[in-house]
């Protein structure tokens, strides 16, 4: 009976450590979604070539990484459970290892928090550039050529519009909208493309 209890405590210790890190990640995402939202609606963006395939490739990459991580966990977990169960049974705790585990989990939790912030910002930047690119497509019917993500030495140009009246470099910046603030994010712009035509549009 004692062996069963020790094994259960060991399993709880190992699984709880792993899921505590996932809890940090999901809490960060939840707290962000509770207070802010995207300034654009993804499902209304014009789709680009091979977008469905790109999304499927990204999903498969995540699946493969998950399976590799699961295989590593499957191999190491039995040994970890056995070692922890023996420690509980002996009553002699290796405080050095326990401190190392706690410090390691704290470090990974902090890195998860920081990287989740970076991921949120990267996704916002990507969606903002897709939204601008979607709007710029309309200029092609007026004789403009549109280029995106032009790479230069140490920097890039998000969008480049080339026409008879000049070359325009467009920098895109995205900002999340506060859920409780439904008015201050609205933007209106006017652009004169031809002397006899004025285009006006509400963004977002």
C-alpha positions in Angstrom: 0.0 0.0 0.0 2.8 2.4 0.9 4.5 1.6 -2.5 1.2 2.5 -4.3 0.9 5.8 -2.4 4.6 6.7 -3.0 4.1 5.9 -6.7 1.0 8.1 -6.9 2.8 11.0 -5.1 5.7 10.6 -7.6 3.4 10.7 -10.6 1.6 13.7 -9.2 4.9 15.4 -8.6 6.1 14.8 -12.2 2.8 15.6 -14.0 2.1 18.5 -11.7 5.5 20.1 -12.6 4.9 19.8 -16.3 1.3 21.1 -16.2 2.3 23.9 -13.9 4.4 25.3 -16.7 1.5 24.9 -19.2 -0.7 26.7 -16.6 1.7 29.7 -16.8 1.4 29.8 -20.6 -2.4 29.5 -20.7 -2.8 32.1 -17.9 -0.7 34.6 -19.9 -2.7 34.0 -23.0 -6.0 34.2 -21.1 -5.0 37.4 -19.2 -4.1 39.0 -22.5 -7.3 38.0 -24.3 -9.3 39.3 -21.3 -8.0 42.8 -21.6 -7.2 43.2 -25.3 -8.1 42.1 -28.7 -6.9 42.3 -32.3 -7.7 45.5 -34.2 -8.6 43.4 -37.2 -10.7 40.4 -38.0 -8.6 37.6 -39.4 -11.5 35.9 -41.2 -12.1 39.0 -43.2 -8.6 39.3 -44.6 -7.9 38.5 -48.2 -6.2 35.1 -48.4 -2.8 34.7 -50.0 -1.4 32.0 -52.2 -0.9 28.6 -50.4 -2.3 30.0 -47.1 -4.2 26.9 -46.3 -1.2 24.7 -46.9 1.0 27.1 -44.8 -1.4 26.8 -41.9 -1.5 23.0 -42.2 2.4 22.9 -42.3 2.5 25.0 -39.1 0.0 22.6 -37.4 2.0 19.6 -38.5 5.3 21.1 -37.2 3.6 21.6 -33.8 2.3 18.0 -33.9 5.8 16.6 -34.7 7.4 18.7 -31.9 4.7 17.5 -29.5 5.2 13.9 -30.4 9.0 14.2 -29.9 8.5 15.8 -26.5 6.0 13.1 -25.6 8.4 10.3 -26.6 11.1 11.9 -24.4 8.6 12.1 -21.5 7.5 8.5 -22.0 11.1 7.3 -21.7 12.1 9.4 -18.7 8.9 9.4 -16.7 9.1 5.8 -15.4 12.6 6.4 -14.1 11.7 9.7 -12.6 8.6 8.2 -10.8 10.7 5.3 -9.5 13.4 7.6 -8.2 11.0 9.9 -6.5 9.0 7.0 -5.0 12.2 5.6 -3.5 13.0 9.0 -2.0 9.5 9.2 -0.4 9.8 5.7 0.9 13.2 6.3 2.5 12.1 9.6 4.0 15.4 11.1 3.1 14.9 14.1 0.8 17.6 15.4 -1.4 17.1 19.1 -0.8 19.7 20.1 -3.3 17.8 18.3 -6.1 14.5 19.8 -4.9 16.0 23.3 -4.9 17.4 22.7 -8.4 14.0 21.5 -9.7 12.2 24.5 -8.2 14.8 27.0 -9.6 14.6 25.2 -13.0 10.8 25.4 -13.1 10.9 29.1 -12.0 13.4 29.9 -14.8 11.3 28.0 -17.5 8.1 29.7 -16.2 9.7 33.1 -16.5 11.0 32.3 -20.0 7.5 31.0 -21.0 6.0 34.3 -19.8 8.5 36.4 -21.8 8.3 34.3 -24.9 4.5 34.2 -24.9 4.6 38.1 -24.8 6.9 38.0 -27.8 4.6 35.5 -29.6 1.6 37.7 -29.0 3.5 40.7 -30.5 4.7 38.8 -33.5 1.3 37.5 -34.3 -0.1 41.0 -34.0 2.6 42.3 -36.4 2.0 39.5 -38.9 -1.8 40.1 -38.9 -1.3 43.9 -39.2 0.9 43.5 -42.2 -1.5 41.0 -43.8 -4.3 43.5 -43.3 -2.4 46.3 -44.9 -1.3 44.0 -47.8 -5.0 43.1 -48.2 -6.0 46.8 -48.6 -3.1 47.6 -51.0 -4.3 45.0 -53.4 -6.9 47.5 -54.6 -4.2 49.8 -55.9 -3.2 47.3 -58.5 -6.3 48.1 -60.5 -5.0 51.7 -60.7 -1.7 50.7 -62.2 0.5 50.4 -59.1 2.9 47.6 -58.4 2.9 46.2 -54.8 5.9 44.5 -53.1 6.0 43.2 -49.5 8.7 42.5 -47.0 11.6 44.0 -48.9 14.9 42.9 -47.2 17.7 45.4 -46.8 21.0 45.5 -44.9 19.9 45.4 -41.3 16.2 46.3 -41.8 13.2 45.6 -44.0 10.5 47.6 -45.8 7.1 46.2 -45.0 5.4 47.4 -48.2 6.6 49.1 -51.3 4.1 50.7 -53.7 5.5 51.7 -57.1 3.5 53.9 -59.5 3.8 56.7 -62.1 3.6 59.4 -59.4 6.3 57.9 -57.2 7.6 55.1 -54.9 6.0 54.8 -51.5 7.5 52.9 -48.6 4.9 51.9 -46.0 5.8 50.8 -42.5 3.1 48.9 -40.6 2.6 49.0 -36.8 -0.1 47.1 -35.0 -1.7 47.9 -31.6 -4.1 45.8 -29.6 -7.5 47.3 -28.8 -8.6 47.5 -25.2 -11.8 45.6 -24.8 -13.3 48.2 -22.5 -12.4 51.0 -25.0 -14.5 50.7 -28.1 -14.0 54.2 -29.6 -10.4 55.5 -29.4 -9.0 52.9 -31.7 -10.9 54.1 -34.8 -8.8 55.6 -37.5 -9.8 57.4 -40.7 -7.5 58.3 -43.5 -7.7 60.0 -46.9 -5.3 59.3 -49.8 -5.3 61.1 -53.2 -4.2 58.5 -55.8 -5.2 60.5 -58.8 -6.0 64.2 -59.0 -9.6 63.5 -60.0 -10.2 60.7 -57.4 -10.2 60.9 -53.6 -10.4 57.7 -51.6 -11.6 57.8 -48.0 -12.0 54.8 -45.8 -12.5 53.8 -42.1 -9.8 51.4 -40.9 -10.7 48.5 -38.7 
